[in-house]
C-alpha cells in the first residue's frame, strides 16, 4: 500500500463518483479505478458498492477505513511539518550558558528577539563561569555560551559581540563619589571586593593589570561569586569594586558608579560554540546574536 492509494481512496470516498474524483486528482478515470481495485485487493475488503459504473457508495468497511485514512494523513502532515520546522531551526532545544555580566544588558535583548522569531524553541539557560562553560561545551551539556575571553580551549569557535571599559562601583557616601571621574591611583588604599580568580581569570587579571598601571596591587578584603553580591557588599560600605561598565544597569540603593580617568582594558564578551555540534536551532540563534549585538 502506498500513500497515493490513501489519497485516491479519500477523493473517491468524498466525491462518491469516479469521474469527479479523477478530475479532482487530475488523472484519468480508468487508472483511478485500477488503483482502488488494487487497494481493495490488498485489504481483502470491498470499500465501495458500485451503484453504476462511475457512481459508488461506501461500504461499512469503507466508512471505517475513511476515518482511519484521515487520521493517517493528518499524522503524516504533522510529522512533515515538525520535521521541516526542526530542519529550519524553528523548533527544538537550545541549552545556553552565560555569565552574570551578560544579564545586565546583552542577554535580555538577544533572548527577547530570538523568542519573538522562534517561539517554539525551548531555551534552557544555566549561569556558568567562563571556565565552566568551556567544560560544558566539551561535554555537550550546553550548545552555546556567553563567556569572556581569553579561553583556554582553542578548539572552540568564538566571536566577540561586545567590548566594554571598566568602571568603579562605590558607596554614595564615599569621599571619591563626589568626583565625576576617578584616577586609578586614588584607589591605592581602598578595600577591594572581587570574585575568586579561578571563576574568571581573564577579567580578574584585567582588574589587577589596571591597578598595576597605578603602581599598586589591589587590597582584596572580600570575595564574592556573584556580581550582584559584590554590589550588595559595596552598598554596605565593605569596599569598592571595579567592574565592566554594563554593571551600571544594576541599580542598587547607596551605590554609585564612576568612570576612570585612565584608559582601561576592554572586557570582551564572546559567543562560544563547537562547530561540529552545530544544529539548525543553534545556527539561527547565532544569527540572532550577531544581529542583536550589532545594534546594542
LUMVEXGU-14751 format. One record per residue: residue number from 1; residue in one letter; x, y, z of N, C-alpha, C in turn. Coordinates in pm, whole numbers, plus 50000, padded with zeros to 5 digits. Each point is the difference from the previous one (the first is absolute). Last residue first. Example, Ala and Ser with C-alpha at 12.3 -4.5 7.8 and 13.67 -1.06 7.14 Angstrom:
<nodes>
marse  kevo  n_X  n_Y  n_Z  ca_X  ca_Y  ca_Z  c_X  c_Y  c_Z
2  S  51285  49775  50708  50082  50119  50006  49923  50109  50073
1  A  50029  49428  49993  49911  50119  50000  50090  50120  50000
</nodes>
This chain:
<nodes>
marse  kevo  n_X  n_Y  n_Z  ca_X  ca_Y  ca_Z  c_X  c_Y  c_Z
296  X  52341  54690  51971  50008  50038  50142  50110  50103  50022
295  X  49883  49768  49582  49914  50115  50029  50006  50045  50143
294  X  50239  49623  49825  50042  50111  49918  49917  50125  50026
293  X  49900  49584  50209  50117  50064  50060  50049  50119  49919
292  X  49639  49726  49838  49961  50079  50119  50117  50075  50058
291  X  50077  49709  49632  49914  50111  49960  49966  50090  50119
290  X  50241  49603  50079  50083  50094  49924  49919  50124  49961
289  X  49769  49650  50217  50098  50063  50090  50082  50105  49926
288  X  49697  49732  49753  49929  50097  50084  50098  50075  50090
287  X  50167  49646  49744  49964  50112  49912  49930  50110  50081
286  X  50099  49602  50222  50123  50075  49974  49971  50120  49910
285  X  49649  49699  50079  50030  50077  50121  50125  50085  49979
284  X  49872  49697  49663  49909  50116  50003  50028  50087  50123
283  X  50243  49600  49964  50037  50088  49888  49912  50126  49999
282  X  49900  49658  50310  50119  50076  50039  50041  50096  49889
281  X  49650  49706  49903  49958  50096  50103  50118  50088  50042
280  X  50085  49644  49696  49924  50110  49939  49957  50106  50101
279  X  50435  49747  50141  49868  49951  49959  49927  50115  49930
278  X  50544  49844  50168  49901  50100  49959  49873  49932  49951
277  X  50446  49830  50174  49873  49971  50067  49888  50096  49958
276  X  50457  50029  49846  49959  49864  49966  49867  49962  50065
275  X  50210  50425  50086  49948  49993  49865  49949  49860  49965
274  X  50005  50242  50483  50081  49900  49930  49939  49979  49862
273  X  49992  50465  50329  49933  49875  49964  50100  49904  49937
272  X  49902  50541  50234  50093  49886  49990  49921  49873  49969
271  X  50003  50585  50024  49911  49885  49984  50090  49882  49965
270  X  50165  50443  50288  49999  49924  49875  49892  49894  50004
269  X  50206  50488  50242  49902  49893  50012  49993  49933  49865
268  X  50390  50331  50265  49931  49942  49884  49895  49899  50045
267  X  50268  50456  50209  49947  49868  50034  49920  49949  49881
266  X  50422  50363  50033  49863  49976  49954  49960  49856  50034
265  X  50359  50360  50256  49988  49883  49911  49854  49981  49962
264  X  50118  50499  50117  49996  49870  50067  50006  49886  49899
263  X  50157  50547  50064  49945  49905  49904  50007  49861  50061
262  X  49966  50423  50331  50092  49928  49912  49923  49912  49901
261  X  49765  50246  50331  50071  50095  49915  50089  49929  49898
260  X  49539  49783  50198  50140  50019  50036  50067  50095  49902
259  X  49458  49950  50182  50097  49963  49897  50141  50032  50049
258  X  49562  49871  50315  50082  50108  49949  50097  49947  49894
257  X  49513  49886  50317  50103  49951  49906  50074  50120  49942
256  X  49698  49872  50484  50018  50084  49881  50111  49942  49915
255  X  49633  49853  50434  50116  49972  49916  50003  50097  49882
254  X  49646  49967  50341  50124  50028  50071  50126  49976  49919
253  X  49570  49743  49848  49995  50115  50090  50133  50016  50072
252  X  49970  49781  49515  49989  49957  50140  50005  50123  50089
251  X  49968  49810  49445  49982  50112  50092  49977  49946  50141
250  X  50204  49827  49524  49959  49943  50128  49993  50113  50103
249  X  50154  50090  49570  49857  49970  49989  49947  49932  50125
248  X  50462  50098  49935  49925  50120  50041  49850  49978  49991
247  X  50337  49688  49848  49949  49978  50134  49924  50122  50052
246  X  50244  49978  49583  49859  49957  49991  49940  49979  50138
245  X  50471  50109  49931  49908  50113  50002  49853  49959  49994
244  X  50387  49686  50229  49966  50048  49865  49888  50103  50006
243  X  50298  49969  50439  49918  49908  49923  49976  50055  49860
242  X  50238  50058  50535  50020  50038  49860  49930  49895  49915
241  X  49927  50177  50538  50015  49893  49901  50025  50061  49863
240  X  50028  50110  50585  49965  50043  49865  50021  49882  49905
239  X  49860  49992  50552  50111  50028  49911  49951  50048  49865
238  X  49721  49909  50386  50108  49905  50025  50122  50024  49911
237  X  49533  50212  50053  50121  50070  50041  50119  49911  50027
236  X  49542  49898  49825  50016  49992  50146  50127  50065  50051
235  X  49902  49971  49535  49893  50080  50061  50012  50003  50151
234  X  50287  49719  49760  50038  50140  49979  49898  50092  50066
233  X  49900  49548  49993  50104  50028  50099  50052  50143  49986
232  X  49691  49850  49681  49934  50006  50131  50100  50031  50111
231  X  50161  49921  49569  49940  50133  50008  49926  50017  50133
230  X  50181  49576  49912  50109  50098  50012  49944  50141  50016
229  X  49698  49658  49905  50047  49991  50139  50112  50100  50025
228  X  49836  49953  49565  49901  50070  50082  50036  49994  50148
227  X  50271  49766  49689  50017  50145  49989  49900  50075  50087
226  X  50169  49498  50131  49906  50069  49912  50025  50150  49999
225  X  50278  49719  50271  49991  49932  49871  49914  50078  49901
224  X  50330  50187  50409  49862  49954  49977  49992  49942  49860
223  X  50370  50211  50417  49977  49932  49873  49854  49956  49994
222  X  50349  50384  50281  49879  49917  49993  49992  49934  49863
221  X  50369  50270  50114  49959  49967  50136  49873  49915  50005
220  X  50438  50176  49665  49872  49928  49998  49965  49956  50141
219  X  50317  50373  49749  49990  49937  50132  49861  49935  50010
218  X  50316  50118  49544  49877  50022  50077  50002  49923  50132
217  X  50443  50201  49766  49918  49880  49986  49876  50016  50086
216  X  50325  50395  49749  49965  49927  50122  49923  49874  49963
215  X  50143  50376  49696  50116  49963  50083  49961  49939  50134
214  X  49722  50123  49608  50009  50103  50104  50107  49969  50102
213  X  49915  49698  49659  50028  50124  49926  50013  50117  50098
212  X  49861  49585  50162  50145  50006  49986  50043  50120  49915
211  X  49542  49901  50050  50055  50052  50125  50152  50015  49991
210  X  49781  49800  49637  49962  50141  50009  50057  50063  50127
209  X  50051  49538  49940  50087  50074  49909  49970  50150  50005
208  X  49721  49707  50241  50131  50009  50064  50096  50082  49914
207  X  49584  49905  49817  49984  50092  50112  50133  50020  50072
206  X  49984  49685  49656  49986  50135  49944  49987  50103  50111
205  X  50007  49541  50111  50134  50048  49963  49994  50140  49939
204  X  49591  49787  50106  50077  50022  50122  50136  50060  49968
203  X  49728  49856  49644  49954  50127  50057  50079  50034  50127
202  X  50104  49582  49802  50020  50108  49904  49965  50136  50058
201  X  49923  49588  50249  50138  50049  49999  50023  50116  49904
200  X  49592  49773  50262  50010  50083  49879  50136  50061  49990
199  X  49891  49675  50333  49867  50010  49939  50001  50083  49873
198  X  50385  49935  50287  49972  49878  49922  49864  50004  49933
197  X  50158  50355  50300  50061  50000  49866  49961  49879  49916
196  X  49673  50214  50379  50122  49917  49996  50052  49988  49857
195  X  49734  50443  50117  49966  49859  49993  50130  49919  49996
194  X  49944  50494  50249  50019  49934  49871  49951  49856  50007
193  X  50065  50514  50265  49913  49883  50003  50007  49937  49861
192  X  50344  50354  50294  49937  49952  49878  49913  49876  50029
191  X  50206  50460  50273  49971  49857  50014  49921  49955  49876
190  X  50354  50433  50008  49863  49949  50013  49996  49849  50022
189  X  50376  50326  49913  49976  49961  50139  49862  49938  50021
188  X  50151  50155  49562  50110  49922  50056  49972  49949  50140
187  X  49753  50280  49655  49940  49882  50062  50104  49915  50074
186  X  50087  50399  49729  49928  50041  50121  49936  49882  50074
185  X  50227  49957  49573  50095  50018  50110  49930  50036  50131
184  X  49759  49974  49588  50029  49868  50056  50089  50013  50123
183  X  49674  50400  49869  50130  49946  49960  50021  49864  50066
182  X  49518  50243  49867  50092  49963  50108  50129  49945  49942
181  X  49530  50334  49877  50098  49902  49956  50103  49979  50109
180  X  49638  50266  50104  49941  49937  49883  50091  49891  49945
179  X  49970  50155  50532  50069  50026  49873  49930  49928  49886
178  X  49868  49956  50459  49968  50136  49956  50066  50034  49866
177  X  50071  49590  50247  49874  49998  49924  49962  50138  49950
176  X  50379  49882  50293  50028  50009  49856  49873  50005  49915
175  X  49979  49945  50483  50051  50132  49962  50025  50016  49850
174  X  49619  49665  50186  50146  49998  49988  50049  50139  49956
173  X  49538  49848  50047  50055  50084  50107  50153  50004  49997
172  X  49733  49730  49704  49973  50142  49967  50050  50095  50108
171  X  50232  49519  49881  49889  50054  50079  49981  50148  49967
170  X  50210  49704  49613  50033  50037  50138  49875  50050  50072
169  X  50242  49779  49506  49877  50006  50081  50040  50030  50143
168  X  50243  50075  49486  50011  49978  50144  49862  50010  50063
167  X  50178  49837  49476  49957  50114  50081  50016  49963  50148
166  X  50170  49834  49457  49981  49974  50142  49960  50129  50072
165  X  49890  49869  49463  50104  50047  50091  49967  49961  50143
164  X  49848  49723  49542  49962  50108  50090  50114  50033  50095
163  X  49806  49700  49528  50117  50043  50073  49959  50117  50088
162  X  49755  49562  49690  49996  50123  50079  50136  50026  50063
161  X  49909  49630  49710  49875  50071  49974  49989  50129  50083
160  X  50370  49592  49787  49980  50110  50095  49872  50076  49963
159  X  50107  49474  49909  49991  50128  49930  49967  50108  50102
158  X  50183  49436  49944  49956  50115  50077  49994  50124  49911
157  X  50078  49411  50041  49973  50116  49914  49952  50114  50087
156  X  50337  49590  50163  49865  50056  49999  49990  50114  49901
155  X  50404  49762  50118  49921  49929  49898  49858  50053  49991
154  X  50351  50136  50318  50008  50068  49870  49928  49925  49889
153  X  49980  50052  50559  49978  49901  49894  49999  50070  49864
152  X  50047  50258  50392  50108  49901  50007  49990  49900  49886
151  X  49833  50528  49990  49957  49865  50031  50121  49907  50004
150  X  49939  50568  50095  50050  49889  49918  49948  49864  50047
149  X  49641  50278  49978  50135  49957  49964  50104  50071  50088
148  X  49479  49892  50108  50094  50111  49992  50140  49948  49970
147  X  49450  49824  49894  50116  49993  50088  50093  50119  49977
146  X  49516  49720  49878  50042  50140  50001  50111  50011  50104
145  X  49813  49548  49695  50025  50073  50122  50032  50147  49976
144  X  49765  49486  49795  50060  50130  49972  50020  50073  50132
143  X  49831  49553  49985  50025  50015  49857  50078  50127  49969
142  X  50006  49661  50454  49938  50120  49944  50036  50005  49852
141  X  50137  49628  50222  49892  50031  50094  49931  50131  49965
140  X  50398  49745  49800  49870  50011  49930  49883  50018  50097
139  X  50491  49991  50086  49920  49885  50042  49863  49996  49933
138  X  50304  50359  49918  50077  49878  49971  49918  49875  50030
137  X  49820  50416  50120  50000  49985  49855  50075  49874  49958
136  X  50006  50116  50453  49864  49958  49962  49987  49983  49849
135  X  50402  50172  50180  49986  49858  50032  49864  49948  49957
134  X  50079  50458  49948  50092  49926  49913  49985  49850  50023
133  X  49766  50289  50286  49939  49991  49868  50089  49922  49903
132  X  50162  50097  50432  49896  49897  50005  49932  49983  49864
131  X  50314  50348  50047  50067  49869  50008  49899  49887  50001
130  X  49832  50441  50019  50062  49972  49870  50066  49862  49999
129  X  49605  50037  50341  50118  50083  49975  50056  49965  49862
128  X  49474  49945  50102  50127  49931  50015  50114  50100  49982
127  X  49419  49921  50012  50106  50096  50032  50128  49924  50034
126  X  49574  49860  49674  50076  49961  50118  50112  50100  50023
125  X  49503  49884  49692  50112  50087  50033  50065  49957  50130
124  X  49665  49827  49571  50040  49961  50135  50127  50078  50034
123  X  49566  50012  49616  50129  50052  50046  50024  49957  50145
122  X  49686  49849  49541  50013  49995  50146  50141  50044  50039
121  X  49682  50121  49555  50127  49946  50044  50006  50006  50153
120  X  49640  50180  49731  49986  49857  50028  50132  49935  50041
119  X  49941  50473  49863  49930  49973  50127  49991  49852  50037
118  X  50283  50337  49683  49993  49854  50010  49932  49960  50132
117  X  50042  50462  49876  50011  49938  49868  49982  49848  50004
116  X  49991  50262  50401  49898  50059  49911  50001  49931  49864
115  X  50330  49885  50314  49870  49941  50035  49889  50058  49915
114  X  50437  50177  49951  49995  49862  49952  49864  49938  50029
113  X  50087  50439  50156  49992  49997  49854  49989  49857  49948
112  X  50062  50061  50464  49870  50054  49958  49984  49993  49849
111  X  50414  49875  50190  49896  49902  50028  49864  50049  49954
110  X  50366  50297  49964  50015  49887  49909  49888  49899  50020
109  X  50026  50367  50296  49965  50045  49864  50002  49884  49902
108  X  50144  49920  50450  49855  50022  49988  49956  50042  49860
107  X  50478  49943  50091  49920  49879  49990  49849  50026  49990
106  X  50322  50372  50060  50012  49927  49875  49900  49885  49987
105  X  50040  50292  50399  49958  50073  49880  49993  49911  49877
104  X  50077  49843  50457  49968  50140  50029  49968  50082  49875
103  X  50148  49527  50041  49857  50015  50031  49960  50145  50018
102  X  50451  49819  49921  49922  50023  49877  49852  50019  50028
101  X  50323  49903  50354  50022  50133  49939  49908  50025  49882
100  X  50031  49577  50243  49906  50098  50054  50014  50136  49933
99  X  50119  49567  49714  50051  50058  50124  49901  50106  50048
98  X  49884  49543  49695  50025  50145  50003  50061  50040  50133
97  X  49804  49564  49633  50075  50039  50119  50028  50149  49996
96  X  49612  49654  49763  50084  50119  49994  50069  50023  50133
95  X  49705  49624  49663  50054  50021  50135  50106  50109  49994
94  X  49556  49831  49687  50128  50069  50002  50041  50025  50144
93  X  49624  49701  49654  50050  50033  50134  50136  50067  49988
92  X  49551  49974  49641  50108  49920  50054  50039  50049  50138
91  X  49776  50220  49516  49954  49920  50114  50117  49914  50047
90  X  50047  50293  49634  49885  50066  50061  49948  49926  50122
89  X  50365  49909  49654  50040  50060  50128  49886  50070  50071
88  X  49998  49733  49582  50018  50145  49983  50044  50068  50128
87  X  49909  49532  49994  50103  50023  49898  50028  50147  49976
86  X  49650  49873  50289  50129  49968  50062  50113  50026  49902
85  X  49568  50052  49838  50028  50104  50099  50136  49976  50066
84  X  49836  49675  49701  50041  50120  49929  50035  50112  50097
83  X  49825  49601  50176  50133  49976  49944  50053  50124  49929
82  X  49558  50009  50160  50094  50000  50111  50143  49983  49950
81  X  49651  49968  49685  50012  50137  50050  50103  50009  50112
80  X  49894  49573  49831  50071  50078  49899  50025  50142  50050
79  X  49737  49717  50265  50139  49956  50002  50084  50080  49901
78  X  49537  50072  50004  50058  50051  50124  50149  49965  50008
77  X  49750  49825  49647  50019  50144  49980  50065  50063  50124
76  X  49879  49548  50028  50111  50017  49906  50030  50148  49979
75  X  49628  49886  50257  50123  49970  50073  50122  50019  49912
74  X  49580  50044  49799  50021  50112  50093  50129  49979  50079
73  X  49861  49655  49716  50051  50114  49922  50025  50120  50091
72  X  49809  49617  50198  50134  49970  49950  50060  50118  49924
71  X  49553  50026  50147  50092  50011  50112  50144  49974  49955
70  X  49654  49941  49683  50009  50142  50038  50105  50018  50110
69  X  49894  49563  49882  50084  50063  49897  50016  50149  50028
68  X  49708  49749  50270  50139  49968  50030  50095  50065  49900
67  X  49539  50044  49925  50037  50073  50122  50146  49974  50038
66  X  49825  49759  49633  50008  50143  49968  50043  50079  50123
65  X  49910  49537  50036  50131  50026  49941  50018  50148  49968
64  X  49581  49852  50161  50102  49990  50105  50137  50037  49945
63  X  49649  49977  49693  49978  50113  50091  50104  50002  50113
62  X  49992  49635  49697  50052  50121  49936  49985  50122  50089
61  X  49811  49587  50130  50145  49997  50013  50065  50124  49941
60  X  49542  49951  49946  50027  50023  50142  50151  49999  50024
59  X  49882  50141  49515  49956  49888  50082  50028  50035  50147
58  X  49915  50373  49603  50092  49932  50090  49934  49880  50068
57  X  49873  50182  49497  49977  50039  50140  50089  49915  50089
56  X  49966  50186  49437  50020  49899  50104  49952  50051  50135
55  X  50029  50086  49410  49950  50046  50128  50005  49887  50102
54  X  50133  49924  49545  50080  50113  50052  49956  50045  50139
53  X  49798  49635  49759  50142  49983  49965  50086  50109  50062
52  X  49572  49917  50273  50012  50001  49855  50147  49980  49970
51  X  49895  49927  50429  49860  50021  49962  49989  50003  49849
50  X  50369  49778  50346  49982  50067  49872  49851  50009  49967
49  X  50289  49984  50477  49895  49928  49926  49973  50079  49872
48  X  50466  49981  50320  49891  50071  49933  49900  49900  49942
47  X  50380  49853  50245  49985  50133  50059  49881  50076  49944
46  X  50175  49460  50086  49936  50090  49903  49973  50132  50068
45  X  50403  49644  50125  49870  50054  50041  49947  50089  49889
44  X  50446  49806  50044  49910  49884  50004  49861  50039  50042
43  X  50423  50265  49926  49930  49994  50127  49917  49873  50014
42  X  50232  50083  49597  50099  49993  50107  49934  49986  50137
41  X  49725  50064  49622  50063  49867  49994  50102  49984  50112
40  X  49795  50418  49942  49903  49903  50053  50060  49860  50003
39  X  50257  50337  49799  49988  50023  50144  49905  49899  50063
38  X  50042  49999  49532  50123  49949  50063  49993  50014  50152
37  X  49653  50189  49750  49990  49854  49997  50124  49936  50064
36  X  50000  50462  49941  49904  49965  50105  49984  49849  50007
35  X  50266  50172  49654  50066  50021  50129  49907  49961  50116
34  X  49829  49989  49560  50097  49892  50019  50068  50012  50136
33  X  49708  50342  49860  49925  49878  50033  50095  49884  50028
32  X  50190  50396  49847  49949  50018  50136  49923  49875  50044
31  X  50159  50027  49554  50107  49971  50097  49954  50015  50144
30  X  49677  50110  49660  50035  49857  50005  50116  49969  50096
29  X  49854  50466  49924  49913  49918  50084  50040  49852  50004
28  X  50362  50409  49935  49891  49939  49924  49921  49907  50090
27  X  50242  50428  50218  50040  49877  49932  49881  49946  49922
26  X  50024  50382  50327  50070  50029  49875  50061  49874  49938
25  X  49707  50069  50399  50138  49953  50016  50086  50027  49878
24  X  49536  50111  50002  50059  50070  50116  50147  49964  50018
23  X  49750  49772  49674  50020  50140  49959  50066  50080  50111
22  X  49876  49559  50094  50113  50001  49907  50031  50142  49954
21  X  49621  49934  50269  50122  49979  50078  50124  50005  49911
20  X  49576  50019  49794  50028  50126  50072  50128  49988  50083
19  X  49858  49612  49779  50038  50103  49902  50034  50131  50070
18  X  49838  49628  50258  50135  49981  49949  50044  50112  49906
17  X  49666  50019  50429  49986  49998  49854  50141  49995  49942
16  X  49889  50095  50458  49910  49888  49971  49971  49988  49851
15  X  50284  50318  50283  49921  50034  49881  49890  49897  49972
14  X  50301  49940  50367  49936  50131  50018  49911  50036  49882
13  X  50252  49596  49990  49907  49993  50113  49927  50132  50022
12  X  50344  49973  49675  49880  49927  49955  49897  49995  50111
11  X  50410  50200  50111  49934  50078  49894  49873  49932  49954
10  X  50277  49769  50305  49929  50112  50065  49925  50083  49897
9  X  50277  49650  49840  49883  49948  50070  49918  50113  50062
8  X  50412  50106  49801  49901  49965  49898  49871  49951  50066
7  X  50365  50089  50281  49950  50125  49941  49892  49971  49896
6  X  50222  49631  50193  49916  50069  50099  49939  50127  49941
5  X  50307  49763  49738  49877  49922  50014  49905  50067  50098
4  X  50435  50174  49935  49905  50042  49897  49869  49922  50009
3  X  50372  49891  50280  49928  50120  50042  49896  50043  49899
2  X  50121  49482  50010  50076  50124  49990  49913  50119  50037
1  X  50039  49421  50059  49915  50119  50000  50088  50124  50000
</nodes>
